[in-house]
Structure formats: C-alpha cells, structure tokens
Amino acid sequence: MGSETGHQKAASVDSSVDAEKPTIHHGSLNGLTTQISERQILRKIDLRVVPVLCILYLLAFLDRVNIANAALFGLKDDLHLRGDQYNTALVIFFVPYVICEIPSNALLKRFKPHVWLSGCMFMFGLVTCLQGLTQNYSGILATRFFLGAFESGMFPGCFYLLAMWYRREEAQKRYSFFFSSTTLAGAFGGLLASAIGKMDGMRGIPWLEMGFHLGGDPDMPCCYSVLFPDIRFP
C-alpha cells in the first residue's frame, strides 16, 4: 500500500510539472516564421522598387513643368510667341499624353518594365534637351508634343508596376510615397530654376538653352538606375 501511494504521489507531481511547462504549437511557430519572412521580402521590395520609381517620376514631372519656369525667364520673347501660342504649347503636351497611356501599358507588358521605362526616360530627357534648341513656335510645339508622348508611359507604367508587386492592403502606403515625388518636384523646381536664372548668359549660353539642358541631362544617365536593377514583374 505504501509503495502504491508513493507511485501515485510521484505521478501526480510529474503531471503537475508537465502542466506547468509551456506548450509549443508548431503551427504558431510556422506562422511566426512566415510573417517574419514576408516582412523581410517586403522590405527588400521597398528598397528595390519604390525609390527607383519615385526618382523616375520626379524627373519626369520636373521636365513637364520646366516650361513654366522658362516662361518667367523670357521664353515668350526668345521664341516670339504671341497671343495664345504659349497656352497652345502647354496644352499640346496632354494630347499624346492621354492618347498613348493605354498603348504604353500594353507595350510595358510586351517588353520588360526595366527596358520600357528606361527607354521612355531616356527619350523624354533627350526631348527636354531639344526644347532648349528651339528657335520658333513650331519647334516648341513639336518638342512638347513628343515630350507628352514619351512621358505618357511613366505614371501608368509605375502605378501598374506597384500594383503588381504589392497586395491591396500593402500598396496604399507605397502609392503615397510615389505621389509625394510630385510634391518634391513642385517644391524644388522653382528653386532650381532660380539658381539657373542667376547663371543666365554664363559662357554665352542663354537661360532657354541652359535651363532645358540642366533639366533634361540628368534623365539620360538616370535611366540606367531603372535598367541595371532589372526591375521586372513579380
């Protein structure tokens, strides 16, 4: 009887110790590991995709609004614009911009995103530089038209690429960062134009040529920031 009572006490002690031990559920560990790995992957995507697209759209927006700064520094007088010709030069940008947006996204799917976006960036940087070489109303109309055609793939292409990389609940914050690049362009575009305005006539180069060149020249080397990271669809 004494031995049976001892065995019962030992069994009760062992059961109480086992009850106090924390239970480890393999399912919760797997869920935690999956959550950590998803955060790491999301952080890598944030560092690889979002900054590049923000820089790309920032430069595109600077080139788009650069003509307004040029008008303050004598664009109308240099090109002999009269009446509503300046307004026409502004509006003609949006004609190919609206028409080419959908075909541009179709070509984005046909080619790889890093090839298509970098190609568009190189071309609208080149057209921006050519704006500084225009001598008349026809020249500024032609360059503004082609600028709108090449920039038409920037916004829908970047937006579509972000939508492909992120889930719906993850994409909202990234869209906010992407749209903030236009705010930076508006904030620093005027300061950049003012700094260039103080260089007017330096080495015999007028503001019209210098301003558009300094606005478009960074785009062509920066297009390699899209090409070399090899940004693709997931």
N, C-alpha and C positions, 0 to 999 in steps of 0.2 A: 504494500500500500504506500509506504514511504517513497519507494522508487518511482511509482506511478505518479505520485503527487509532484515529485521533483521534475519528472519529464513534462508534466502539464505546465508547471511554472516556467520551465525553460522555453517551452513552445509559445507561451503567452508573451514572454519577454521578446522572443525573436519576432513575433507578429507585430508587437508594438514598435520595435525598431524599424521593421520593414514599412510600417505605416508612416513613420516619420520621414523616411527617405523621399526626396523629391522624385516624382515620376517624370521621365523624359519621353516625350512623344516624338517619334521620328517624323511624323507629318509636320509638326510645328517647326522642327529644325530644317526640314526641306523647304518650307515656306519662307523661313527667315533667310536661308541661303539664296533662294530665288529672288527675294526682294533686294538683297544686297547686290547681287549680280546685275539686276535690272538698273539699279541706281548707278552702278559703275559704267554700264553701257550707255545710259542716258547722258552721263557726264561727258563721256568721250564724244558722243554725237554733238553735244552742245559746243564743245571746244573745236570740233572739226567742221561743222556745217554752219552754225548761226553766225559767228564772226565774219566769215568769208562772204556770206550773202549780205550782211549788213554793210560791209565796206563796198561791195559791188553796187548796191542800190544807192548808197550815199554819194558815190562818184557820179552815178547816172543822174541823180537829182541835181547835183551841182552843175552839171553840163546843161541840164534843161533850163535852169533859171539864170544861167550866166548872161543871157542876152539882156535881161533887165538891168543888171549892173553895167553892161556895156552901153545901154541907152543913157545912163547917167553920165558917162564919160565921153559922149559925143558920137555915138553910133549913128544917130539920125543925120547929123551933119556930114559925117565922113562918107556915108553911103547915099547922101542926098535924098533921104526919104521924106515924102510929102504926104499930107493928108492922113488917110488911114492905112498907109502902106506898112507902118510899123506894127499895127494891130493885126494886119493880114499875115505878117511874118510870124507873129506869135500863134495865131490860130491854126496856120497850116501845119504846125507840128502835130496837132492832135488828129488830123485826118488819117495819115497812115498808122498812127499810134492805135487808134480804135480798130481800124480795118485789119491790121496784122496781128493783133493779140492772139486770136484763136488759132490761125495758121502757125504762129510761132510756137505755141504749146504742142501742136501736132508734130512740128519738126523737133521739138525738145524730146518727145518720146521716140522719134525716129533715130536721132543721134543721141549720143551720151550727154548728160547735162553739163559735165565739165567742158566738153568740146563746144557745145552750142552757146552756153552762157559766156565763155571766154571769148569766142568768136564775135558775139554781139558786142561785148565790151570793147574789144579792140577796134571794131568798126565805128562805134559811136564816139570813141576817143579820137579816131582819125578825122571823122566828120567835124567834130568840135574844133580841131586844129584848123581845118579848112575854112571854117567860118571866119577866122582871123585874116584870111587871104582874099575875102570877097571884096569887090570893088563897086558893086551896084546892087540895086533892088533885086534883080533876077538871081544874083549869086546867093544872097541871104535867103531867098525863098527856096532855092534848090537845096542848100545845106540844111535848112530847118526841116524840110520835107524828109530827107534821108535820115536826119537825126531822129525824127519821130519813128521812122520805120525800124531802125536798129534798136532803139530803146524800148520798142513795144514788147520785146520778149523778156525784159528784165523783171518787171513787177509780177506778171502772171507766172513766169517761169520759177522765180524764187518762192512765190507763195505756194505753187504746186509742189515744189520740191520739199518744202517744210511739211506740207500735209502728208507727203509720202513717208517721211521719216518719223513722225510723231503721231501718237494716238490723239483723239479729240480732246481729252482732258489735259493732255500734256502740251498741246500745240498753242493754247491761248497765250501763255507766258512768252513763248518764242515769237509769236506774231507781234506782241507788244515791243519786244526788243527790236524786231525787224522794222516796225513802223517808226521807232524812235530815231532811226538813222536819218529820216527826212527832217526831223526836228533839228538834228545836229547840222544838217546841210543848210537849213534856214538860218541857224544861229551863226555859223562861221562863214557862210557865203559872202555876207556883206563885209565882214572884217577882211576877208581875203581880197575882195575887190578894192577895198580902201587901200590896202597895202600895195596892191598892184598899181592903183591910181597914182601913188607917190613915185612910182617908177616910170611914169609916162614920159616918153621921149628919151629914156636912157639908151645910149648907144644908137640913137636914131630910130628906135622901134616905137611906133605909136601904141597907145593902150589897146586899140582894137585888135592888133595882132598879138601883143604880149598877153593880154587877158585871156583870149581864147586858147592860146598855146599853153599857158600855165594851167588852164582848166582841163585841157584835153590830153596833155602829155602824160600825166600820171596814170591815165586809164590804160594806156597800151602796155606798160610794164606790169601794172597791177592785174591785168587779165591772166597772168601766169599764176597768180595766187589762187585762181579758180582751176587752172589747168593742171598744175602739178599735184595738189592734194587729191586729185582724181575723185571728185565728188560725183557719185553715181546714185541711181535709185537703189533703195534697200532691197 
